[in-house]
């Protein structure tokens, strides 16, 4: 079914055509008509399935359906989209702008995120806007200052909702809900729906249409996955060797922490490779510029923390490398989902050290995969796999809370 059959206006279809959108993805095909019918939605779909366009397009259509006289007045906030990261917020904002390019009265879109001028964001809101795309922390700061009026809200969207809850936003979301009008359309988009997500969803909406598309673990199986055994101290040299042997145009390499990203990117540049690091210690301007350069293929190798694992739409990544394995098995799916997007081929490689065997076995079990372990000549694994011993019981009050650990991990 082409987009032309989904009830979208010529103005939107023209923008879709210019952005090479011809046929909707399964989630778009199912969700767009329901949103146009003013239904609440609880949608689940795999990484790279097109969740963003599935709510941006119908919201724009419903805004377009309003009488012109309503739009000529000072803009009032009709739409609030919450995302877990700044980068995803900026991408969603861009989608609203790109797909409304041919509107006579273009909606005013404001990104409310950390790392950029709060004063400017407040000014943009006070001038009047139709759509606010925000990260929760910055939005709550503005709400606390009583500098934003959400009483006219018609659409409330949670994008990558499960990730927001993983980062400990449940209480913050409950606080936010108190500021929203009860009469609104609720749109929840998520890759997974654990019980905690279902609990918070029940507080947001009681009559949502549930749209579940193909499970992510099935999509994972369409990517060419490899598991290479290598000692930790040889991973850097092995990665350089693989890059030299393969004709990968762009490589996204996931690291355990920010310092590792910086150190290895510097080392690779000394070897003459086009490599840059990407993590939360960069300023927002640096993060945006780095992502744009990577999208534009000005950067060949991007060393990143898990901040790049969810929701980032970067086409044509040739290979994803798990230099360090993700702690959470679900993050394995999100990481490798950065390649093989929109039906294209992609490769994902995981380095397995002596201390990684048990954890990778758990990843394989939960992702319903079984990979044959490889060894590369000259980089063979030396030693015996290490079995992890259970630690002592945690002492209450002496260690970081789960919320604090998850927040640190997200950086």
Secondary structure as a PSIPRED ss2 file (coil, helix, strand):
# PSIPRED VFORMAT (PSIPRED V4.0)

   1 X C   1.000  0.000  0.000
   2 X E   0.000  0.000  1.000
   3 X H   0.000  1.000  0.000
   4 X H   0.000  1.000  0.000
   5 X H   0.000  1.000  0.000
   6 X H   0.000  1.000  0.000
   7 X C   1.000  0.000  0.000
   8 X C   1.000  0.000  0.000
   9 X C   1.000  0.000  0.000
  10 X H   0.000  1.000  0.000
  11 X H   0.000  1.000  0.000
  12 X H   0.000  1.000  0.000
  13 X H   0.000  1.000  0.000
  14 X H   0.000  1.000  0.000
  15 X H   0.000  1.000  0.000
  16 X H   0.000  1.000  0.000
  17 X H   0.000  1.000  0.000
  18 X H   0.000  1.000  0.000
  19 X C   1.000  0.000  0.000
  20 X C   1.000  0.000  0.000
  21 X C   1.000  0.000  0.000
  22 X C   1.000  0.000  0.000
  23 X E   0.000  0.000  1.000
  24 X C   1.000  0.000  0.000
  25 X C   1.000  0.000  0.000
  26 X H   0.000  1.000  0.000
  27 X H   0.000  1.000  0.000
  28 X H   0.000  1.000  0.000
  29 X H   0.000  1.000  0.000
  30 X H   0.000  1.000  0.000
  31 X H   0.000  1.000  0.000
  32 X H   0.000  1.000  0.000
  33 X H   0.000  1.000  0.000
  34 X H   0.000  1.000  0.000
  35 X H   0.000  1.000  0.000
  36 X H   0.000  1.000  0.000
  37 X C   1.000  0.000  0.000
  38 X C   1.000  0.000  0.000
  39 X C   1.000  0.000  0.000
  40 X C   1.000  0.000  0.000
  41 X E   0.000  0.000  1.000
  42 X E   0.000  0.000  1.000
  43 X E   0.000  0.000  1.000
  44 X E   0.000  0.000  1.000
  45 X C   1.000  0.000  0.000
  46 X C   1.000  0.000  0.000
  47 X C   1.000  0.000  0.000
  48 X C   1.000  0.000  0.000
  49 X C   1.000  0.000  0.000
  50 X C   1.000  0.000  0.000
  51 X H   0.000  1.000  0.000
  52 X H   0.000  1.000  0.000
  53 X H   0.000  1.000  0.000
  54 X H   0.000  1.000  0.000
  55 X H   0.000  1.000  0.000
  56 X H   0.000  1.000  0.000
  57 X H   0.000  1.000  0.000
  58 X H   0.000  1.000  0.000
  59 X H   0.000  1.000  0.000
  60 X H   0.000  1.000  0.000
  61 X H   0.000  1.000  0.000
  62 X H   0.000  1.000  0.000
  63 X H   0.000  1.000  0.000
  64 X H   0.000  1.000  0.000
  65 X C   1.000  0.000  0.000
  66 X C   1.000  0.000  0.000
  67 X C   1.000  0.000  0.000
  68 X H   0.000  1.000  0.000
  69 X H   0.000  1.000  0.000
  70 X H   0.000  1.000  0.000
  71 X H   0.000  1.000  0.000
  72 X H   0.000  1.000  0.000
  73 X C   1.000  0.000  0.000
  74 X C   1.000  0.000  0.000
  75 X C   1.000  0.000  0.000
  76 X C   1.000  0.000  0.000
  77 X C   1.000  0.000  0.000
  78 X C   1.000  0.000  0.000
  79 X E   0.000  0.000  1.000
  80 X E   0.000  0.000  1.000
  81 X E   0.000  0.000  1.000
  82 X E   0.000  0.000  1.000
  83 X E   0.000  0.000  1.000
  84 X C   1.000  0.000  0.000
  85 X C   1.000  0.000  0.000
  86 X H   0.000  1.000  0.000
  87 X H   0.000  1.000  0.000
  88 X H   0.000  1.000  0.000
  89 X H   0.000  1.000  0.000
  90 X H   0.000  1.000  0.000
  91 X H   0.000  1.000  0.000
  92 X H   0.000  1.000  0.000
  93 X H   0.000  1.000  0.000
  94 X H   0.000  1.000  0.000
  95 X H   0.000  1.000  0.000
  96 X H   0.000  1.000  0.000
  97 X H   0.000  1.000  0.000
  98 X H   0.000  1.000  0.000
  99 X H   0.000  1.000  0.000
 100 X C   1.000  0.000  0.000
 101 X C   1.000  0.000  0.000
 102 X C   1.000  0.000  0.000
 103 X C   1.000  0.000  0.000
 104 X C   1.000  0.000  0.000
 105 X C   1.000  0.000  0.000
 106 X C   1.000  0.000  0.000
 107 X C   1.000  0.000  0.000
 108 X C   1.000  0.000  0.000
 109 X E   0.000  0.000  1.000
 110 X E   0.000  0.000  1.000
 111 X E   0.000  0.000  1.000
 112 X E   0.000  0.000  1.000
 113 X C   1.000  0.000  0.000
 114 X C   1.000  0.000  0.000
 115 X C   1.000  0.000  0.000
 116 X C   1.000  0.000  0.000
 117 X C   1.000  0.000  0.000
 118 X H   0.000  1.000  0.000
 119 X H   0.000  1.000  0.000
 120 X H   0.000  1.000  0.000
 121 X H   0.000  1.000  0.000
 122 X H   0.000  1.000  0.000
 123 X H   0.000  1.000  0.000
 124 X H   0.000  1.000  0.000
 125 X H   0.000  1.000  0.000
 126 X H   0.000  1.000  0.000
 127 X H   0.000  1.000  0.000
 128 X C   1.000  0.000  0.000
 129 X C   1.000  0.000  0.000
 130 X C   1.000  0.000  0.000
 131 X E   0.000  0.000  1.000
 132 X E   0.000  0.000  1.000
 133 X E   0.000  0.000  1.000
 134 X E   0.000  0.000  1.000
 135 X E   0.000  0.000  1.000
 136 X H   0.000  1.000  0.000
 137 X H   0.000  1.000  0.000
 138 X H   0.000  1.000  0.000
 139 X H   0.000  1.000  0.000
 140 X H   0.000  1.000  0.000
 141 X H   0.000  1.000  0.000
 142 X H   0.000  1.000  0.000
 143 X H   0.000  1.000  0.000
 144 X H   0.000  1.000  0.000
 145 X C   1.000  0.000  0.000
 146 X C   1.000  0.000  0.000
 147 X C   1.000  0.000  0.000
 148 X C   1.000  0.000  0.000
 149 X C   1.000  0.000  0.000
 150 X C   1.000  0.000  0.000
 151 X C   1.000  0.000  0.000
 152 X C   1.000  0.000  0.000
 153 X C   1.000  0.000  0.000
 154 X C   1.000  0.000  0.000
 155 X E   0.000  0.000  1.000
 156 X E   0.000  0.000  1.000
 157 X E   0.000  0.000  1.000
 158 X E   0.000  0.000  1.000
 159 X E   0.000  0.000  1.000
 160 X C   1.000  0.000  0.000
 161 X H   0.000  1.000  0.000
 162 X H   0.000  1.000  0.000
 163 X H   0.000  1.000  0.000
 164 X H   0.000  1.000  0.000
 165 X H   0.000  1.000  0.000
 166 X H   0.000  1.000  0.000
 167 X C   1.000  0.000  0.000
 168 X C   1.000  0.000  0.000
 169 X C   1.000  0.000  0.000
 170 X H   0.000  1.000  0.000
 171 X H   0.000  1.000  0.000
 172 X H   0.000  1.000  0.000
 173 X H   0.000  1.000  0.000
 174 X H   0.000  1.000  0.000
 175 X H   0.000  1.000  0.000
 176 X H   0.000  1.000  0.000
 177 X H   0.000  1.000  0.000
 178 X C   1.000  0.000  0.000
 179 X C   1.000  0.000  0.000
 180 X C   1.000  0.000  0.000
 181 X C   1.000  0.000  0.000
 182 X C   1.000  0.000  0.000
 183 X C   1.000  0.000  0.000
 184 X C   1.000  0.000  0.000
 185 X E   0.000  0.000  1.000
 186 X E   0.000  0.000  1.000
 187 X E   0.000  0.000  1.000
 188 X E   0.000  0.000  1.000
 189 X E   0.000  0.000  1.000
 190 X E   0.000  0.000  1.000
 191 X C   1.000  0.000  0.000
 192 X C   1.000  0.000  0.000
 193 X C   1.000  0.000  0.000
 194 X C   1.000  0.000  0.000
 195 X H   0.000  1.000  0.000
 196 X H   0.000  1.000  0.000
 197 X H   0.000  1.000  0.000
 198 X H   0.000  1.000  0.000
 199 X H   0.000  1.000  0.000
 200 X H   0.000  1.000  0.000
 201 X H   0.000  1.000  0.000
 202 X H   0.000  1.000  0.000
 203 X H   0.000  1.000  0.000
 204 X H   0.000  1.000  0.000
 205 X C   1.000  0.000  0.000
 206 X C   1.000  0.000  0.000
 207 X C   1.000  0.000  0.000
 208 X C   1.000  0.000  0.000
 209 X E   0.000  0.000  1.000
 210 X E   0.000  0.000  1.000
 211 X E   0.000  0.000  1.000
 212 X E   0.000  0.000  1.000
 213 X C   1.000  0.000  0.000
 214 X C   1.000  0.000  0.000
 215 X C   1.000  0.000  0.000
 216 X H   0.000  1.000  0.000
 217 X H   0.000  1.000  0.000
 218 X H   0.000  1.000  0.000
 219 X H   0.000  1.000  0.000
 220 X H   0.000  1.000  0.000
 221 X C   1.000  0.000  0.000
 222 X C   1.000  0.000  0.000
 223 X C   1.000  0.000  0.000
 224 X E   0.000  0.000  1.000
 225 X E   0.000  0.000  1.000
 226 X E   0.000  0.000  1.000
 227 X E   0.000  0.000  1.000
 228 X E   0.000  0.000  1.000
 229 X E   0.000  0.000  1.000
 230 X C   1.000  0.000  0.000
 231 X C   1.000  0.000  0.000
 232 X H   0.000  1.000  0.000
 233 X H   0.000  1.000  0.000
 234 X H   0.000  1.000  0.000
 235 X H   0.000  1.000  0.000
 236 X H   0.000  1.000  0.000
 237 X H   0.000  1.000  0.000
 238 X H   0.000  1.000  0.000
 239 X H   0.000  1.000  0.000
 240 X H   0.000  1.000  0.000
 241 X H   0.000  1.000  0.000
 242 X H   0.000  1.000  0.000
 243 X H   0.000  1.000  0.000
 244 X H   0.000  1.000  0.000
 245 X H   0.000  1.000  0.000
 246 X C   1.000  0.000  0.000
 247 X C   1.000  0.000  0.000
 248 X C   1.000  0.000  0.000
 249 X C   1.000  0.000  0.000
 250 X C   1.000  0.000  0.000
 251 X E   0.000  0.000  1.000
 252 X E   0.000  0.000  1.000
 253 X E   0.000  0.000  1.000
 254 X E   0.000  0.000  1.000
 255 X C   1.000  0.000  0.000
 256 X C   1.000  0.000  0.000
 257 X C   1.000  0.000  0.000
 258 X H   0.000  1.000  0.000
 259 X H   0.000  1.000  0.000
 260 X H   0.000  1.000  0.000
 261 X H   0.000  1.000  0.000
 262 X H   0.000  1.000  0.000
 263 X H   0.000  1.000  0.000
 264 X H   0.000  1.000  0.000
 265 X H   0.000  1.000  0.000
 266 X H   0.000  1.000  0.000
 267 X H   0.000  1.000  0.000
 268 X H   0.000  1.000  0.000
 269 X H   0.000  1.000  0.000
 270 X H   0.000  1.000  0.000
 271 X C   1.000  0.000  0.000
 272 X C   1.000  0.000  0.000
 273 X C   1.000  0.000  0.000
 274 X C   1.000  0.000  0.000
 275 X E   0.000  0.000  1.000
 276 X E   0.000  0.000  1.000
 277 X E   0.000  0.000  1.000
 278 X E   0.000  0.000  1.000
 279 X C   1.000  0.000  0.000
 280 X C   1.000  0.000  0.000
 281 X C   1.000  0.000  0.000
 282 X C   1.000  0.000  0.000
 283 X C   1.000  0.000  0.000
 284 X H   0.000  1.000  0.000
 285 X H   0.000  1.000  0.000
 286 X H   0.000  1.000  0.000
 287 X H   0.000  1.000  0.000
 288 X H   0.000  1.000  0.000
 289 X H   0.000  1.000  0.000
 290 X H   0.000  1.000  0.000
 291 X H   0.000  1.000  0.000
 292 X H   0.000  1.000  0.000
 293 X H   0.000  1.000  0.000
 294 X H   0.000  1.000  0.000
 295 X H   0.000  1.000  0.000
 296 X C   1.000  0.000  0.000
 297 X C   1.000  0.000  0.000
 298 X C   1.000  0.000  0.000
 299 X C   1.000  0.000  0.000
 300 X C   1.000  0.000  0.000
 301 X E   0.000  0.000  1.000
 302 X E   0.000  0.000  1.000
 303 X E   0.000  0.000  1.000
 304 X E   0.000  0.000  1.000
 305 X C   1.000  0.000  0.000
 306 X H   0.000  1.000  0.000
 307 X H   0.000  1.000  0.000
 308 X H   0.000  1.000  0.000
 309 X C   1.000  0.000  0.000
 310 X C   1.000  0.000  0.000
 311 X C   1.000  0.000  0.000
 312 X C   1.000  0.000  0.000
 313 X C   1.000  0.000  0.000
 314 X C   1.000  0.000  0.000
 315 X C   1.000  0.000  0.000
 316 X C   1.000  0.000  0.000
 317 X C   1.000  0.000  0.000
 318 X C   1.000  0.000  0.000
 319 X E   0.000  0.000  1.000
 320 X E   0.000  0.000  1.000
 321 X E   0.000  0.000  1.000
 322 X E   0.000  0.000  1.000
 323 X C   1.000  0.000  0.000
 324 X C   1.000  0.000  0.000
 325 X C   1.000  0.000  0.000
 326 X C   1.000  0.000  0.000
 327 X C   1.000  0.000  0.000
 328 X C   1.000  0.000  0.000
 329 X H   0.000  1.000  0.000
 330 X H   0.000  1.000  0.000
 331 X H   0.000  1.000  0.000
 332 X H   0.000  1.000  0.000
 333 X H   0.000  1.000  0.000
 334 X H   0.000  1.000  0.000
 335 X H   0.000  1.000  0.000
 336 X H   0.000  1.000  0.000
 337 X C   1.000  0.000  0.000
 338 X C   1.000  0.000  0.000
 339 X C   1.000  0.000  0.000
 340 X C   1.000  0.000  0.000
 341 X H   0.000  1.000  0.000
 342 X H   0.000  1.000  0.000
 343 X H   0.000  1.000  0.000
 344 X C   1.000  0.000  0.000
 345 X C   1.000  0.000  0.000
 346 X C   1.000  0.000  0.000
 347 X E   0.000  0.000  1.000
 348 X E   0.000  0.000  1.000
 349 X E   0.000  0.000  1.000
 350 X E   0.000  0.000  1.000
 351 X E   0.000  0.000  1.000
 352 X E   0.000  0.000  1.000
 353 X C   1.000  0.000  0.000
 354 X C   1.000  0.000  0.000
 355 X C   1.000  0.000  0.000
 356 X C   1.000  0.000  0.000
 357 X H   0.000  1.000  0.000
 358 X H   0.000  1.000  0.000
 359 X H   0.000  1.000  0.000
 360 X H   0.000  1.000  0.000
 361 X H   0.000  1.000  0.000
 362 X H   0.000  1.000  0.000
 363 X H   0.000  1.000  0.000
 364 X H   0.000  1.000  0.000
 365 X H   0.000  1.000  0.000
 366 X H   0.000  1.000  0.000
 367 X H   0.000  1.000  0.000
 368 X C   1.000  0.000  0.000
 369 X C   1.000  0.000  0.000
 370 X C   1.000  0.000  0.000
 371 X C   1.000  0.000  0.000
 372 X C   1.000  0.000  0.000
 373 X E   0.000  0.000  1.000
 374 X E   0.000  0.000  1.000
 375 X C   1.000  0.000  0.000
 376 X C   1.000  0.000  0.000
 377 X C   1.000  0.000  0.000
 378 X C   1.000  0.000  0.000
 379 X C   1.000  0.000  0.000
 380 X C   1.000  0.000  0.000
 381 X C   1.000  0.000  0.000
 382 X C   1.000  0.000  0.000
 383 X C   1.000  0.000  0.000
 384 X C   1.000  0.000  0.000
 385 X C   1.000  0.000  0.000
 386 X C   1.000  0.000  0.000
 387 X C   1.000  0.000  0.000
 388 X C   1.000  0.000  0.000
 389 X C   1.000  0.000  0.000
 390 X C   1.000  0.000  0.000
 391 X C   1.000  0.000  0.000
 392 X C   1.000  0.000  0.000
 393 X C   1.000  0.000  0.000
 394 X C   1.000  0.000  0.000
 395 X C   1.000  0.000  0.000
 396 X C   1.000  0.000  0.000
 397 X C   1.000  0.000  0.000
 398 X C   1.000  0.000  0.000
 399 X C   1.000  0.000  0.000
 400 X C   1.000  0.000  0.000
 401 X C   1.000  0.000  0.000
 402 X H   0.000  1.000  0.000
 403 X H   0.000  1.000  0.000
 404 X H   0.000  1.000  0.000
 405 X H   0.000  1.000  0.000
 406 X H   0.000  1.000  0.000
 407 X H   0.000  1.000  0.000
 408 X H   0.000  1.000  0.000
 409 X H   0.000  1.000  0.000
 410 X H   0.000  1.000  0.000
 411 X C   1.000  0.000  0.000
